Amino acid sequence: MVEAPERERAVAPRRGRETRAAIDAAAVELFAQRGYHATSMRALAAAAEIQPAAIYHWYPGKEAILVHLQDEFMAELTERVVAAMAEQDRPALKLAAAVREHVAYHGEHPDEAFVTDSEIRALRERPRRALIAKRDEYQRMFGGLVRAGIADGSLRTSDPDVATYAILLQCTGVALWFDPSGPLGLDEVAAVHVELVLGGLGADRKLIAAAVAAPGGRG
């Protein structure tokens, strides 16, 4: 079946927030597939099945769409991680909960993760700095958990900063390789990452087992 040219696709009537949701979904797909710079506003409109002018009711330009997608990803990710951490009372268990949710969210939203991480290069200086500040704050949250675990004796590492970088890089990478049709489900992949992170930080076996089996856990 031959796909119709973008300018010839039928335009479906949409109203209100349905239009914005369609724009956002189209932007995630096209930015992930083609890249931000290679995606035109006309292509976005065609993929969202709306008139190009309708985009400007919601966004002043293409960069505003990208900023919204990245901000939404960081906000939802942070909300889920913070909520999971709040269910635990020990630093190592809080870290395990944070790892679990970070892995799960990236596995559930690989395209959004790619757009947020890779297309930061497409932003102008001011929005780029704003996104970097949010990412730095998120990273400090993980670093604080590592340090708290070291302070109470449950975790060990010679360099908390390097450990934090390694944890986040490892867990974020799930977005690149996780396959829902693979041998392990996302819950199992998240549980393995909890074991890897706590094991790498010198946690004892009982603590690792408790972290994997903790209430609210996905493992």
VENVENFEN-V510178 format. One record per residue. SS is DSSP state (H for helix, E for strand, L for the rest). OMEGA is omega in whole degrees, 0 to 359 (* if undefined). Layout:
((SS & OMEGA) (SS & OMEGA))
This chain:
((L & 183) (L & 181) (L & 180) (L & 175) (L & 184) (H & 184) (H & 184) (H & 181) (L & 179) (L & 180) (L & 181) (L & 178) (L & 178) (L & 180) (L & 170) (H & 186) (H & 174) (H & 179) (H & 180) (H & 179) (H & 179) (H & 177) (H & 182) (H & 181) (H & 179) (H & 181) (H & 178) (H & 183) (H & 185) (H & 178) (H & 180) (H & 184) (H & 187) (H & 189) (L & 183) (L & 186) (L & 181) (L & 181) (L & 180) (L & 176) (H & 178) (H & 178) (H & 177) (H & 180) (H & 180) (H & 180) (H & 179) (H & 181) (L & 176) (L & 174) (L & 180) (H & 182) (H & 182) (H & 179) (H & 186) (H & 172) (H & 184) (H & 185) (L & 178) (L & 180) (L & 185) (H & 180) (H & 179) (H & 176) (H & 180) (H & 180) (H & 179) (H & 180) (H & 181) (H & 179) (H & 180) (H & 179) (H & 182) (H & 181) (H & 181) (H & 177) (H & 181) (H & 180) (H & 180) (H & 181) (H & 180) (H & 179) (H & 179) (H & 179) (H & 184) (H & 180) (L & 182) (L & 183) (L & 179) (L & 183) (H & 182) (H & 179) (H & 174) (H & 178) (H & 179) (H & 179) (H & 179) (H & 178) (H & 182) (H & 182) (H & 177) (H & 179) (H & 183) (H & 183) (H & 179) (H & 177) (H & 180) (H & 185) (L & 184) (H & 181) (H & 178) (H & 178) (H & 180) (H & 181) (H & 180) (H & 184) (H & 187) (H & 185) (H & 171) (H & 180) (H & 182) (H & 184) (L & 171) (L & 192) (H & 185) (H & 178) (H & 177) (H & 179) (H & 180) (H & 179) (H & 178) (H & 179) (H & 178) (H & 178) (H & 179) (H & 179) (H & 178) (H & 179) (H & 179) (H & 178) (H & 177) (H & 179) (H & 178) (H & 178) (H & 178) (H & 181) (H & 179) (H & 177) (H & 176) (H & 182) (H & 181) (L & 174) (L & 183) (L & 181) (L & 180) (L & 171) (L & 180) (L & 181) (L & 181) (H & 181) (H & 179) (H & 179) (H & 180) (H & 177) (H & 183) (H & 180) (H & 184) (H & 178) (H & 180) (H & 184) (H & 178) (H & 181) (L & 178) (H & 180) (H & 183) (H & 188) (H & 185) (L & 179) (L & 181) (L & 180) (L & 181) (L & 185) (L & 180) (L & 174) (L & 183) (H & 177) (H & 180) (H & 178) (H & 179) (H & 180) (H & 177) (H & 179) (H & 175) (H & 179) (H & 181) (H & 183) (H & 181) (H & 177) (H & 179) (H & 179) (L & 172) (L & 178) (L & 179) (L & 187) (H & 180) (H & 179) (H & 178) (H & 179) (H & 179) (H & 180) (H & 180) (H & 183) (L & 185) (L & 176) (L & 182) (L & 180) (L & 181) (L & 184) (L & *))
